[in-house]
Amino acid sequence: MKNRILFRTSLISSVGNAFLAVAKLVFGFISGSLAVISDGIDSTTDVVISVIMIFTARIVNRPPDRKHVYGHEKAESIATKILSLIIFYAGVQMIVSAVKQIFTGEERILPSLLAIYITLISIAGKLLLSFYQFKQAKKIDSSILKANAINMRNDVVISVSVLVGLIFTFLLKMPILDAITSILVAIYILYSAFRIFMDSNVELMDSVKDTAIYNSVFDAAGEVAGANRPHRVRIRTLGGKYIIGIDIEVDGDISLNEAHKIANEVEAHIRYKIPNTYDIRIHIEPIGTVHSDEKFGLEKQ
């Protein structure tokens, strides 16, 4: 289900972005607007991103094997990282092109009104694609779809900025404003790339975005009679779901069946408080167990 939606959404995104990219590049050159061309380059990167997403969907769909017993879900985070680098590269190239145009001695001419028309079409198209991507990302809890949806939303802001820059370019009769608008757009793209890059670190670094989730785990374990001193809690994400590890202490004189029952109740309470959980590992120890060196995990504050 998830992989099918990811593949279909990526395919639709590819077709939509390809149409907008070609339109903006062609009409950007015809109209003589560097800002529109820059917007077209950004849309071209979106096509590359969509292709990466289609490829990623196929990798994620592979079943677990001996080398990847946890499956291939992290391929999505790796692809998101690649996505951020592509966006960053496009932003740098846009800045370089705009700066060259500003400081060359060539005579600059005003873009034609065609630049405004194609920008309006771009805004409408990107709004539709962004809304669709966000909707699908929420449905399957996909980090790469969410990242691409954010990128699409940024594209709307970019196109609006281009439109405003073009309007002032025509009103003030200053062609240089078109190049300056292109630089501002590129800076915004670099910022977006940085945000996506940092967000992709969460799963790759086995961390969580909201550390308050640890409190939920401690609270859930504390609600179970017989489960003492929950500690060494470890939480990481995989494919948008949580994998949780926790140690608890129980009476050392009870039977294995009783200890197992307590562990099952702790797991049930955690799953109730954190529904988006894939796996829970509970390590049981006798009350009073002393550990001299526990490198990983959090203690209750």
N, C-alpha and C positions, 0 to 999 in steps of 0.2 A: 504493500500500500504506500508506504513512505517513499520508497525508491521509484515507484511508478509516477507519483505526483511530482517528485523532484525532476525526473526525466522530462515529463510533459511540460512542466513549468519552464524548464531550461530551454526546451525546444521553442516554445512560444516566445520566450524572451529573446532568443537568437534571431528569429525571423523579424520581430518588431524592431529590435535594435539595428539589424542589418539595413532595413528599409530607411530608418531615420539617419543612420550614419552616411549612407550613400547620398541621401537627399541633401544633408547639410554640407557634405564635402563638395558635391557638385555645384550646388547653388551658392555655397560660400565662395568658391573660386569665381563663379560667374558674376556674383555681386561685388566681389573684391573686399569681402569682410574677413579679417583675420580672426575676429571673435567668433564668427559662425564656423569658420574652418576649425578653430580650436575646439568648439563644441562638437563638431563632427568627429574629431580625433578622439574625444572622450567617448563618444558613442561607439566608435570602432573598438575601443578597449572593452566596451560592454559586450560586444559580439564575441570577442576572445574569451571573456569571462564566462559567457553562457556556454561556449564550447567546452570550457574546463568543467563547468557544472555537469554537463551531459556525460563527460568522461568519468567524473567523480561518482555520478549516480550508478554507473556500471561497476565501479570498484566497490562501493559501499554495499552493493547487492550480493557480493560474493559471500558464500557461507564461511564460517570459521574453519581453519585448518590447523595442522600441527605447528606451523610457524606463527599463526595469528589466532590463538585460541579465543581471543576476545572479539574476533571478527575484524572487519575492515572499516568500522565506523569513523575512526580518526582520520581517514582519508579526507573527510569533509573539512576538518580543521586545517589540514595541510593545504588543501585547495584554497581555503579562505585566506591563508597566509600568502599563497602565490598571487591570489587576486589582489591583495593589498599592494604588493610589489609592482604589479602591472599598472595599477592606478597611479601609484607614485611616479613611475617612469613616464607615464603620459603627461602628468603634471609638470615634471621637470622639462620635458621637450617643449611643452607649450610656452613656458616661461622663456626658454632660450630663443624660440622663434619670435616672440613678441619683443624681447629686448633688442634682438638684431634689427627688427623693423624700425624700432624707435630711434636707434642710434646710427642707422645708415643714412646716407645723404640723399637717398632717393625721394623724389617728390611723391607725397601721399595724396590720394584722391578719396573723395567720399564714397562709401559703399552705396549700392543701389537699394531701392526700397524692397527689392526681392529678399534681402537679408532679413527684414522684419517679418515678412510673410512666412518664410521657412522656419523662423524661430518660434512663431506662434503655433505652427503645426507641431514642432518639436515639444513644446510645453504640454500640449494636449496629449500627445502620444506617450510621453514619459509619465504623466500623471496616471494614465490608465495602467501602464506596465508596473509602476510602483505600487499602486493599490492592489493589483493582482498578486504581485510577489509577496507583499506583506500578509495578505490573506492566506496564501498557501504556506508561507513560512510558519505562521501561527498554527495552522492545521496540523503540521507534521513536526513542529518544533525543530526546524532546520536552521543551523547557524549560517550556512552558506547562502541559503535563500534570504535570510534576514539581512545578511551583509550586502547581498546584491540589491535587495529592496531599498536599503539605506543609500546605496550608490545611485539607484534610480531616483530616489527622492532628492539627492544632491544634484542630479542632472536637471531636475526641475528648477532648483534654485539657480543653477548655472545658466540655464536657458533664460530665466527671468532676468538675471544679471546682464546677460548678453543683450536682451531686449531693451532694458533700461539704458545700457551703454550706447546702443544704436540710436535710440531716440535722442539722447543728448548729443550724439555725434552729428545728427542731422540738424537739430535745433541750433547748436552752437557753431556749426560748420567747421568742426575740428576733427579731421581724420585720425589724429593721434589718440583720441579718446577710445577708438576701436581697439588699438593695441593695448592701451592701459586696462581696458575692460578684460582683455584676454589674460593679462597678468593676474588680475584679481581673481578671475575664474580659476586659474591654475593654482593659486595659493589655497583656495578653498578645496580643490581636489587633493592637494598634498595633505591638508588637514584631515580630510575624510580617509585617505589611505592610512594615515597614522592611527586613527581610531580603529579601523578594521584590523590593522596589524596587531594592536594591543588586545583587542577582544578575542582574537584567535589564540592568544596565549593561554587563555583560561583552561581549555581542555588539554592542550599540548603540555602544559606544565602541571597537570593533575591538580588544579585548584578550582575554586568556586567564585562566582561573582559576588554573591551575597553571603557573607560569613555568618549572618544571623541564623543560617540553617543549622549551624552547630548547636545553637541553643535549643532548637526544635528536637534534635536528636537526644540531647541530655534530658530535656523535659519528658520526652516519650519514654525513655528508659527508667526515669525516676518514678513514673506512674505505676510501674509493675512491682507488685509485692514479691520480695525475695531477690530482686535485682539490686545489688548494692554497688556503690562507688563506680558508676559508669566512667570510663576513662579511655585514654588513647584512641580518641575518635579520629578516623581518617575518612575524608570525603573527596571524591573526584568525579568528574563527569565523563560519560562515554556515549556518543550519539545523542546528546541532549538529555540523558538520564543520569541519575546519581548512583554511584557505587559506594556503599557505606561500610566501614569497618568499625567495630566498637568492642572494647573489653568490659566485662562486668564481673563482679565478685558475687558468689553465692555461698551458702552454708556448705562447708566441706563434708558434712556428715549426711547430706541428703543423697538420694539415689540418682543415678544417671538419668533415669526417666524424668524425675522431678526437675533436675537441672535443665534438661532438654525442653521441658514444658515452659519453664521460665524464659528460656532463650526465644522460644516461639512467640511468647506473649510480647517480649520486647520488640521482636521483628514486626509483629502485627501493629503495635502502637506506633512504631516509626513509619511504617507504610501508610498508616492513617493520617499522620501529620504531614508526611512528605510523599504524596501520591506518585510523583514523577521519579520513582526509584526503581532501578533495574535489579540490583543485587545488594544483599545485606549479609555481612559476615560477623558473627558474634563469637568472641573468644571468652570462654568461661574459666574463672580462676577461683580457688578457695579464698574466703575472706581473710584479709591480712597479708596477702601475697605481696612481697617486696621486690621491686625491680630497680636495680641500680642504674640501668642505662636504657631509657626508652627514647630513641631518637625521633621517631615519627609519631604524629597524633597530637591531639589537644586534650588538656585536662579541663574539667569544669571550673569556670571562674567563680 
